[in-house]
Amino acid sequence: MENKSVLVIGIGAVGSAFLANSAGLFKKVGIFDGDIISKSNLTNQPFYSDFDFSSPSSKVSFAVKKMNAMDKATEYKGYERYFIESDFNVMKDYDLILDFTDSIQSRLIINSGCVKTGSPAVFVSLNDKESVLYFYRGNACFNCIFRNSIGHIKEGCESVISPPGKDYLDFLIHSILDFSLGKIKGDEIRIFNLKNKKVLESNVKRDKECEVCVNNRSNNIQTGFLQICSSGIKFSLGSEIDLKILNKKIPRSEINGDYLFSNNGRKSILISSKGDFLFTGYTKDEAEQLLMSFIPERLYKKEKA
């Protein structure tokens, strides 16, 4: 495995635990996430427990420094932003894509990228009862599963209350290694029961009407708004922005390093210089109206298209 490269998208509870437990297994690891570290992360993400909170930091920046310190054999490269369509070409630099994001919408975007670039992928989800792994290698894609599961799969974001346990992490890492080595062919789902540790395996057939892998069409994903989670509404512009200009536009805002903060009672806005926004306490419509006042309308409309 030392000659393989993987792109890890999402370093929350599962993604960060995977990083810590897979040190030295790969030649190169790319790390994609637009979140910053918050104290609420510490309950289920011990990976960040030694962060001092004296100044804000992206999860990616912290993760790259930490992994470089503990793993000298692997090259770690960070992407401090949310993954959107303009990032599809990044996938071509890696042998395997690992999706650890926590929403259906983000997985559909990643899935489209894998289909378009021909990248094999493992889609990983975890809740309080089980973990589902789907292995994609050029046939049935994640959208084939999703389009036949509407009404059964929730559109929100998954919440992992406790840090992933050792038995589960062993299962996860061994499954990913087996897939990378060709022992798992693809088009397969593995479900790990967290209570009895049993694994259920099932094959998936390509949906002949799939918009993505059969008809080569977009499934109309709005790539700007990636997630609507308990942490807030996330938006990715896909390009760097000048925080000083936004600081003049947004009342009660201040800049700290690569981030701009604005707090208005129970509502807050966090903006990174990479072009990622986090709205807390706002509705989706309110967040969209604010965005149109922050950034040029023509650029925002282009992003929405």
BALOBA-1460 file (C-alpha; in Angstrom, 3 decimals):
// residues 305
<rec num="1" residu="m" x="0.000" y="0.000" z="0.000"/>
<rec num="2" residu="e" x="2.990" y="2.315" z="0.368"/>
<rec num="3" residu="n" x="2.711" y="3.296" z="-3.325"/>
<rec num="4" residu="k" x="-0.989" y="4.203" z="-3.190"/>
<rec num="5" residu="s" x="-2.518" y="7.647" z="-2.759"/>
<rec num="6" residu="v" x="-5.915" y="8.473" z="-1.258"/>
<rec num="7" residu="l" x="-8.050" y="11.615" z="-1.129"/>
<rec num="8" residu="v" x="-9.910" y="11.935" z="2.172"/>
<rec num="9" residu="i" x="-12.960" y="14.205" z="1.891"/>
<rec num="10" residu="g" x="-14.404" y="15.192" z="5.266"/>
<rec num="11" residu="i" x="-12.447" y="14.901" z="8.524"/>
<rec num="12" residu="g" x="-15.149" y="14.873" z="11.152"/>
<rec num="13" residu="a" x="-15.526" y="11.989" z="13.603"/>
<rec num="14" residu="v" x="-14.900" y="9.166" z="11.117"/>
<rec num="15" residu="g" x="-12.535" y="10.912" z="8.711"/>
<rec num="16" residu="s" x="-10.222" y="12.179" z="11.450"/>
<rec num="17" residu="a" x="-10.216" y="8.772" z="13.173"/>
<rec num="18" residu="f" x="-9.289" y="7.162" z="9.859"/>
<rec num="19" residu="l" x="-6.346" y="9.548" z="9.471"/>
<rec num="20" residu="a" x="-5.015" y="8.807" z="12.942"/>
<rec num="21" residu="n" x="-5.319" y="5.041" z="12.501"/>
<rec num="22" residu="s" x="-4.001" y="4.733" z="8.945"/>
<rec num="23" residu="a" x="-0.678" y="6.532" z="9.419"/>
<rec num="24" residu="g" x="2.051" y="5.061" z="7.230"/>
<rec num="25" residu="l" x="-0.282" y="2.985" z="5.061"/>
<rec num="26" residu="f" x="-0.236" y="5.241" z="1.993"/>
<rec num="27" residu="k" x="2.323" y="7.133" z="-0.057"/>
<rec num="28" residu="k" x="0.215" y="10.284" z="-0.310"/>
<rec num="29" residu="v" x="-2.933" y="11.474" z="1.484"/>
<rec num="30" residu="g" x="-4.969" y="14.479" z="0.386"/>
<rec num="31" residu="i" x="-7.254" y="16.016" z="3.011"/>
<rec num="32" residu="f" x="-10.337" y="18.012" z="1.989"/>
<rec num="33" residu="d" x="-12.564" y="19.964" z="4.423"/>
<rec num="34" residu="g" x="-13.779" y="23.527" z="4.857"/>
<rec num="35" residu="d" x="-14.607" y="23.445" z="8.575"/>
<rec num="36" residu="i" x="-12.716" y="25.110" z="11.389"/>
<rec num="37" residu="i" x="-12.115" y="23.406" z="14.739"/>
<rec num="38" residu="s" x="-14.695" y="24.172" z="17.429"/>
<rec num="39" residu="k" x="-14.936" y="23.034" z="21.042"/>
<rec num="40" residu="s" x="-18.075" y="21.073" z="20.179"/>
<rec num="41" residu="n" x="-15.895" y="18.820" z="18.009"/>
<rec num="42" residu="l" x="-14.063" y="17.464" z="21.050"/>
<rec num="43" residu="t" x="-16.963" y="15.272" z="22.234"/>
<rec num="44" residu="n" x="-16.751" y="12.923" z="19.248"/>
<rec num="45" residu="q" x="-13.494" y="13.912" z="17.534"/>
<rec num="46" residu="p" x="-10.573" y="13.301" z="19.940"/>
<rec num="47" residu="f" x="-8.200" y="13.864" z="17.015"/>
<rec num="48" residu="y" x="-8.506" y="17.595" z="17.799"/>
<rec num="49" residu="s" x="-8.179" y="17.314" z="21.588"/>
<rec num="50" residu="d" x="-4.692" y="18.874" z="21.668"/>
<rec num="51" residu="f" x="-5.764" y="22.010" z="19.784"/>
<rec num="52" residu="d" x="-5.319" y="25.050" z="22.066"/>
<rec num="53" residu="f" x="-8.053" y="27.348" z="20.632"/>
<rec num="54" residu="s" x="-5.872" y="30.441" z="21.084"/>
<rec num="55" residu="s" x="-6.576" y="31.358" z="17.454"/>
<rec num="56" residu="p" x="-8.904" y="29.804" z="14.845"/>
<rec num="57" residu="s" x="-7.622" y="27.025" z="12.624"/>
<rec num="58" residu="s" x="-9.117" y="24.980" z="9.838"/>
<rec num="59" residu="k" x="-9.392" y="21.269" z="10.466"/>
<rec num="60" residu="v" x="-7.246" y="20.646" z="7.411"/>
<rec num="61" residu="s" x="-4.367" y="22.880" z="8.520"/>
<rec num="62" residu="f" x="-4.297" y="21.231" z="11.942"/>
<rec num="63" residu="a" x="-4.605" y="17.720" z="10.481"/>
<rec num="64" residu="v" x="-1.762" y="18.170" z="7.999"/>
<rec num="65" residu="k" x="0.579" y="19.452" z="10.730"/>
<rec num="66" residu="k" x="-0.407" y="16.688" z="13.132"/>
<rec num="67" residu="m" x="-0.088" y="13.881" z="10.591"/>
<rec num="68" residu="n" x="3.247" y="15.189" z="9.286"/>
<rec num="69" residu="a" x="4.555" y="15.105" z="12.860"/>
<rec num="70" residu="m" x="3.444" y="11.537" z="13.533"/>
<rec num="71" residu="d" x="3.967" y="10.020" z="10.064"/>
<rec num="72" residu="k" x="7.193" y="10.873" z="8.253"/>
<rec num="73" residu="a" x="6.674" y="8.232" z="5.545"/>
<rec num="74" residu="t" x="3.550" y="9.765" z="4.011"/>
<rec num="75" residu="e" x="3.060" y="13.011" z="2.106"/>
<rec num="76" residu="y" x="0.029" y="14.936" z="3.387"/>
<rec num="77" residu="k" x="-1.552" y="17.657" z="1.259"/>
<rec num="78" residu="g" x="-4.354" y="19.901" z="2.501"/>
<rec num="79" residu="y" x="-7.312" y="21.478" z="0.702"/>
<rec num="80" residu="e" x="-8.899" y="24.004" z="3.075"/>
<rec num="81" residu="r" x="-12.330" y="24.234" z="1.462"/>
<rec num="82" residu="y" x="-15.516" y="22.291" z="0.842"/>
<rec num="83" residu="f" x="-15.482" y="19.953" z="-2.148"/>
<rec num="84" residu="i" x="-17.492" y="21.224" z="-5.148"/>
<rec num="85" residu="e" x="-17.596" y="20.603" z="-8.915"/>
<rec num="86" residu="s" x="-14.597" y="22.820" z="-9.628"/>
<rec num="87" residu="d" x="-12.519" y="20.371" z="-7.556"/>
<rec num="88" residu="f" x="-13.242" y="17.312" z="-9.709"/>
<rec num="89" residu="n" x="-9.809" y="17.492" z="-11.362"/>
<rec num="90" residu="v" x="-8.134" y="17.072" z="-7.958"/>
<rec num="91" residu="m" x="-9.463" y="13.510" z="-7.932"/>
<rec num="92" residu="k" x="-7.211" y="12.620" z="-10.867"/>
<rec num="93" residu="d" x="-4.153" y="13.015" z="-8.617"/>
<rec num="94" residu="y" x="-5.224" y="10.150" z="-6.339"/>
<rec num="95" residu="d" x="-5.724" y="6.398" z="-6.693"/>
<rec num="96" residu="l" x="-8.726" y="6.219" z="-4.372"/>
<rec num="97" residu="i" x="-11.380" y="8.633" z="-3.101"/>
<rec num="98" residu="l" x="-12.697" y="8.247" z="0.461"/>
<rec num="99" residu="d" x="-15.933" y="10.067" z="1.250"/>
<rec num="100" residu="f" x="-16.381" y="10.733" z="4.969"/>
<rec num="101" residu="t" x="-18.802" y="13.647" z="4.556"/>
<rec num="102" residu="d" x="-22.008" y="13.779" z="6.557"/>
<rec num="103" residu="s" x="-24.724" y="14.657" z="4.034"/>
<rec num="104" residu="i" x="-26.382" y="13.099" z="1.010"/>
<rec num="105" residu="q" x="-25.894" y="16.260" z="-1.018"/>
<rec num="106" residu="s" x="-22.124" y="16.287" z="-0.592"/>
<rec num="107" residu="r" x="-21.938" y="12.574" z="-1.458"/>
<rec num="108" residu="l" x="-23.856" y="13.141" z="-4.679"/>
<rec num="109" residu="i" x="-21.362" y="15.838" z="-5.673"/>
<rec num="110" residu="i" x="-18.419" y="13.550" z="-4.883"/>
<rec num="111" residu="n" x="-20.121" y="10.696" z="-6.729"/>
<rec num="112" residu="s" x="-20.505" y="12.837" z="-9.867"/>
<rec num="113" residu="g" x="-16.815" y="13.667" z="-9.696"/>
<rec num="114" residu="c" x="-15.841" y="10.005" z="-9.370"/>
<rec num="115" residu="v" x="-17.967" y="9.041" z="-12.383"/>
<rec num="116" residu="k" x="-16.601" y="11.868" z="-14.537"/>
<rec num="117" residu="t" x="-12.955" y="11.226" z="-13.627"/>
<rec num="118" residu="g" x="-13.171" y="7.423" z="-13.426"/>
<rec num="119" residu="s" x="-11.991" y="7.467" z="-9.813"/>
<rec num="120" residu="p" x="-12.733" y="4.460" z="-7.575"/>
<rec num="121" residu="a" x="-14.290" y="5.444" z="-4.271"/>
<rec num="122" residu="v" x="-15.547" y="4.272" z="-0.911"/>
<rec num="123" residu="f" x="-18.564" y="6.126" z="0.492"/>
<rec num="124" residu="v" x="-18.673" y="5.838" z="4.288"/>
<rec num="125" residu="s" x="-21.605" y="6.698" z="6.548"/>
<rec num="126" residu="l" x="-22.029" y="6.087" z="10.274"/>
<rec num="127" residu="n" x="-24.884" y="6.498" z="12.729"/>
<rec num="128" residu="d" x="-25.503" y="5.225" z="16.258"/>
<rec num="129" residu="k" x="-26.485" y="1.729" z="15.050"/>
<rec num="130" residu="e" x="-24.448" y="0.854" z="11.977"/>
<rec num="131" residu="s" x="-21.981" y="1.941" z="9.344"/>
<rec num="132" residu="v" x="-22.579" y="1.566" z="5.625"/>
<rec num="133" residu="l" x="-19.714" y="1.335" z="3.135"/>
<rec num="134" residu="y" x="-20.372" y="1.480" z="-0.607"/>
<rec num="135" residu="f" x="-17.551" y="0.559" z="-2.977"/>
<rec num="136" residu="y" x="-17.605" y="2.187" z="-6.425"/>
<rec num="137" residu="r" x="-15.381" y="1.066" z="-9.289"/>
<rec num="138" residu="g" x="-16.851" y="2.216" z="-12.584"/>
<rec num="139" residu="n" x="-20.227" y="0.487" z="-12.619"/>
<rec num="140" residu="a" x="-23.188" y="1.189" z="-10.318"/>
<rec num="141" residu="c" x="-22.588" y="4.582" z="-8.706"/>
<rec num="142" residu="f" x="-23.817" y="6.072" z="-5.438"/>
<rec num="143" residu="n" x="-26.645" y="7.830" z="-7.285"/>
<rec num="144" residu="c" x="-27.958" y="4.417" z="-8.411"/>
<rec num="145" residu="i" x="-28.536" y="3.641" z="-4.736"/>
<rec num="146" residu="f" x="-29.851" y="7.067" z="-3.795"/>
<rec num="147" residu="r" x="-32.426" y="7.430" z="-6.589"/>
<rec num="148" residu="n" x="-34.021" y="4.145" z="-5.511"/>
<rec num="149" residu="s" x="-33.927" y="5.035" z="-1.819"/>
<rec num="150" residu="i" x="-35.670" y="8.414" z="-1.817"/>
<rec num="151" residu="g" x="-37.932" y="8.450" z="1.213"/>
<rec num="152" residu="h" x="-35.713" y="5.954" z="3.024"/>
<rec num="153" residu="i" x="-32.519" y="8.009" z="3.159"/>
<rec num="154" residu="k" x="-32.730" y="11.232" z="5.148"/>
<rec num="155" residu="e" x="-31.585" y="14.422" z="3.424"/>
<rec num="156" residu="g" x="-30.010" y="15.952" z="6.526"/>
<rec num="157" residu="c" x="-26.613" y="15.411" z="8.070"/>
<rec num="158" residu="e" x="-25.572" y="12.439" z="10.112"/>
<rec num="159" residu="s" x="-24.527" y="13.065" z="13.687"/>
<rec num="160" residu="v" x="-21.934" y="10.835" z="15.326"/>
<rec num="161" residu="i" x="-22.339" y="11.155" z="19.099"/>
<rec num="162" residu="s" x="-19.375" y="9.038" z="20.243"/>
<rec num="163" residu="p" x="-15.902" y="8.553" z="18.756"/>
<rec num="164" residu="p" x="-15.681" y="5.484" z="16.471"/>
<rec num="165" residu="g" x="-14.586" y="2.363" z="18.371"/>
<rec num="166" residu="k" x="-11.605" y="0.098" z="17.667"/>
<rec num="167" residu="d" x="-13.630" y="-2.795" z="16.204"/>
<rec num="168" residu="y" x="-15.322" y="-0.484" z="13.748"/>
<rec num="169" residu="l" x="-12.090" y="1.274" z="12.750"/>
<rec num="170" residu="d" x="-10.400" y="-2.090" z="12.155"/>
<rec num="171" residu="f" x="-13.316" y="-3.091" z="9.905"/>
<rec num="172" residu="l" x="-13.210" y="0.246" z="8.088"/>
<rec num="173" residu="i" x="-9.478" y="0.272" z="7.408"/>
<rec num="174" residu="h" x="-9.304" y="-3.403" z="6.409"/>
<rec num="175" residu="s" x="-12.242" y="-2.925" z="4.025"/>
<rec num="176" residu="i" x="-10.621" y="0.106" z="2.395"/>
<rec num="177" residu="l" x="-7.303" y="-1.721" z="2.036"/>
<rec num="178" residu="d" x="-9.039" y="-4.782" z="0.554"/>
<rec num="179" residu="f" x="-10.805" y="-2.566" z="-1.982"/>
<rec num="180" residu="s" x="-7.583" y="-0.780" z="-2.885"/>
<rec num="181" residu="l" x="-5.852" y="-4.126" z="-3.417"/>
<rec num="182" residu="g" x="-8.696" y="-5.453" z="-5.587"/>
<rec num="183" residu="k" x="-9.975" y="-7.999" z="-3.074"/>
<rec num="184" residu="i" x="-13.298" y="-6.145" z="-3.128"/>
<rec num="185" residu="k" x="-14.304" y="-5.646" z="-6.751"/>
<rec num="186" residu="g" x="-16.815" y="-2.838" z="-6.367"/>
<rec num="187" residu="d" x="-20.610" y="-2.476" z="-6.704"/>
<rec num="188" residu="e" x="-20.840" y="-3.817" z="-3.171"/>
<rec num="189" residu="i" x="-22.319" y="-2.598" z="0.100"/>
<rec num="190" residu="r" x="-20.995" y="-3.670" z="3.486"/>
<rec num="191" residu="i" x="-22.997" y="-2.866" z="6.608"/>
<rec num="192" residu="f" x="-21.262" y="-3.105" z="9.980"/>
<rec num="193" residu="n" x="-23.577" y="-3.543" z="12.989"/>
<rec num="194" residu="l" x="-22.044" y="-1.575" z="15.855"/>
<rec num="195" residu="k" x="-23.788" y="-3.672" z="18.507"/>
<rec num="196" residu="n" x="-23.079" y="-7.274" z="17.467"/>
<rec num="197" residu="k" x="-20.088" y="-6.493" z="15.161"/>
<rec num="198" residu="k" x="-21.627" y="-8.528" z="12.337"/>
<rec num="199" residu="v" x="-21.136" y="-7.552" z="8.698"/>
<rec num="200" residu="l" x="-23.838" y="-7.793" z="6.033"/>
<rec num="201" residu="e" x="-22.700" y="-7.804" z="2.399"/>
<rec num="202" residu="s" x="-24.827" y="-7.081" z="-0.660"/>
<rec num="203" residu="n" x="-24.214" y="-6.369" z="-4.351"/>
<rec num="204" residu="v" x="-25.657" y="-3.397" z="-6.228"/>
<rec num="205" residu="k" x="-26.716" y="-3.318" z="-9.883"/>
<rec num="206" residu="r" x="-26.486" y="-0.253" z="-12.073"/>
<rec num="207" residu="d" x="-29.784" y="1.569" z="-12.477"/>
<rec num="208" residu="k" x="-30.486" y="1.807" z="-16.222"/>
<rec num="209" residu="e" x="-32.077" y="5.216" z="-15.697"/>
<rec num="210" residu="c" x="-29.340" y="6.683" z="-13.490"/>
<rec num="211" residu="e" x="-28.770" y="10.326" z="-14.391"/>
<rec num="212" residu="v" x="-25.072" y="10.191" z="-13.549"/>
<rec num="213" residu="c" x="-23.403" y="6.934" z="-14.600"/>
<rec num="214" residu="v" x="-25.793" y="5.966" z="-17.439"/>
<rec num="215" residu="n" x="-27.172" y="9.161" z="-18.949"/>
<rec num="216" residu="n" x="-24.147" y="11.308" z="-18.092"/>
<rec num="217" residu="r" x="-26.261" y="14.144" z="-16.729"/>
<rec num="218" residu="s" x="-26.106" y="16.181" z="-13.580"/>
<rec num="219" residu="n" x="-28.676" y="15.257" z="-10.955"/>
<rec num="220" residu="n" x="-29.369" y="18.980" z="-10.484"/>
<rec num="221" residu="i" x="-27.265" y="19.394" z="-7.367"/>
<rec num="222" residu="q" x="-26.902" y="22.964" z="-6.171"/>
<rec num="223" residu="t" x="-23.207" y="22.825" z="-5.493"/>
<rec num="224" residu="g" x="-22.978" y="26.091" z="-3.578"/>
<rec num="225" residu="f" x="-25.000" y="25.025" z="-0.548"/>
<rec num="226" residu="l" x="-23.271" y="21.819" z="0.448"/>
<rec num="227" residu="q" x="-25.019" y="20.965" z="3.686"/>
<rec num="228" residu="i" x="-27.686" y="22.078" z="6.090"/>
<rec num="229" residu="c" x="-26.558" y="20.579" z="9.382"/>
<rec num="230" residu="s" x="-26.977" y="21.153" z="13.079"/>
<rec num="231" residu="s" x="-23.839" y="23.296" z="12.872"/>
<rec num="232" residu="g" x="-25.437" y="25.617" z="10.326"/>
<rec num="233" residu="i" x="-25.758" y="26.263" z="6.604"/>
<rec num="234" residu="k" x="-22.548" y="25.855" z="4.638"/>
<rec num="235" residu="f" x="-21.759" y="27.510" z="1.333"/>
<rec num="236" residu="s" x="-18.658" y="27.293" z="-0.843"/>
<rec num="237" residu="l" x="-17.882" y="30.005" z="-3.369"/>
<rec num="238" residu="g" x="-15.072" y="27.992" z="-4.922"/>
<rec num="239" residu="s" x="-12.607" y="30.883" z="-5.031"/>
<rec num="240" residu="e" x="-10.589" y="32.960" z="-2.576"/>
<rec num="241" residu="i" x="-12.056" y="36.215" z="-1.274"/>
<rec num="242" residu="d" x="-10.724" y="39.412" z="0.309"/>
<rec num="243" residu="l" x="-11.852" y="39.389" z="3.932"/>
<rec num="244" residu="k" x="-11.009" y="43.086" z="4.333"/>
<rec num="245" residu="i" x="-13.672" y="44.007" z="1.776"/>
<rec num="246" residu="l" x="-16.268" y="41.829" z="3.495"/>
<rec num="247" residu="n" x="-15.260" y="43.268" z="6.858"/>
<rec num="248" residu="k" x="-16.459" y="46.679" z="5.622"/>
<rec num="249" residu="k" x="-19.757" y="45.220" z="4.379"/>
<rec num="250" residu="i" x="-20.715" y="43.075" z="7.369"/>
<rec num="251" residu="p" x="-21.714" y="44.821" z="10.628"/>
<rec num="252" residu="r" x="-20.070" y="43.709" z="13.894"/>
<rec num="253" residu="s" x="-17.477" y="41.626" z="12.056"/>
<rec num="254" residu="e" x="-13.794" y="41.150" z="12.814"/>
<rec num="255" residu="i" x="-10.904" y="39.371" z="11.130"/>
<rec num="256" residu="n" x="-8.740" y="36.816" z="12.919"/>
<rec num="257" residu="g" x="-6.101" y="35.239" z="10.704"/>
<rec num="258" residu="d" x="-7.724" y="33.624" z="7.670"/>
<rec num="259" residu="y" x="-11.254" y="33.993" z="9.054"/>
<rec num="260" residu="l" x="-13.888" y="36.667" z="9.489"/>
<rec num="261" residu="f" x="-16.429" y="36.408" z="12.322"/>
<rec num="262" residu="s" x="-19.733" y="38.208" z="12.750"/>
<rec num="263" residu="n" x="-21.944" y="37.617" z="15.792"/>
<rec num="264" residu="n" x="-25.474" y="38.979" z="16.057"/>
<rec num="265" residu="g" x="-27.007" y="37.453" z="19.165"/>
<rec num="266" residu="r" x="-27.994" y="33.879" z="18.336"/>
<rec num="267" residu="k" x="-26.958" y="34.282" z="14.728"/>
<rec num="268" residu="s" x="-23.385" y="34.213" z="13.481"/>
<rec num="269" residu="i" x="-21.399" y="34.115" z="10.258"/>
<rec num="270" residu="l" x="-17.961" y="32.579" z="9.750"/>
<rec num="271" residu="i" x="-16.128" y="33.206" z="6.474"/>
<rec num="272" residu="s" x="-12.745" y="31.852" z="5.409"/>
<rec num="273" residu="s" x="-10.382" y="33.493" z="2.952"/>
<rec num="274" residu="k" x="-10.770" y="30.338" z="0.830"/>
<rec num="275" residu="g" x="-14.381" y="31.292" z="0.068"/>
<rec num="276" residu="d" x="-16.262" y="29.079" z="2.528"/>
<rec num="277" residu="f" x="-19.201" y="30.420" z="4.542"/>
<rec num="278" residu="l" x="-20.929" y="29.028" z="7.651"/>
<rec num="279" residu="f" x="-24.255" y="30.573" z="8.698"/>
<rec num="280" residu="t" x="-25.489" y="29.610" z="12.167"/>
<rec num="281" residu="g" x="-29.032" y="30.462" z="13.268"/>
<rec num="282" residu="y" x="-30.136" y="31.551" z="9.792"/>
<rec num="283" residu="t" x="-32.690" y="29.939" z="7.485"/>
<rec num="284" residu="k" x="-31.565" y="28.908" z="4.012"/>
<rec num="285" residu="d" x="-33.429" y="31.855" z="2.464"/>
<rec num="286" residu="e" x="-31.842" y="34.296" z="4.913"/>
<rec num="287" residu="a" x="-28.380" y="32.900" z="4.184"/>
<rec num="288" residu="e" x="-28.950" y="33.214" z="0.447"/>
<rec num="289" residu="q" x="-30.074" y="36.835" z="0.770"/>
<rec num="290" residu="l" x="-27.001" y="37.660" z="2.836"/>
<rec num="291" residu="l" x="-24.727" y="36.018" z="0.270"/>
<rec num="292" residu="m" x="-26.189" y="38.146" z="-2.506"/>
<rec num="293" residu="s" x="-25.303" y="41.230" z="-0.467"/>
<rec num="294" residu="f" x="-21.749" y="39.993" z="0.266"/>
<rec num="295" residu="i" x="-20.546" y="38.927" z="-3.167"/>
<rec num="296" residu="p" x="-21.163" y="40.121" z="-6.748"/>
<rec num="297" residu="e" x="-24.558" y="38.907" z="-7.957"/>
<rec num="298" residu="r" x="-23.187" y="37.783" z="-11.316"/>
<rec num="299" residu="l" x="-20.618" y="35.562" z="-9.568"/>
<rec num="300" residu="y" x="-23.219" y="34.125" z="-7.208"/>
<rec num="301" residu="k" x="-25.593" y="33.337" z="-10.085"/>
<rec num="302" residu="k" x="-22.764" y="31.605" z="-11.916"/>
<rec num="303" residu="e" x="-22.095" y="29.467" z="-8.838"/>
<rec num="304" residu="k" x="-25.804" y="28.569" z="-8.556"/>
<rec num="305" residu="a" x="-26.086" y="27.539" z="-12.207"/>
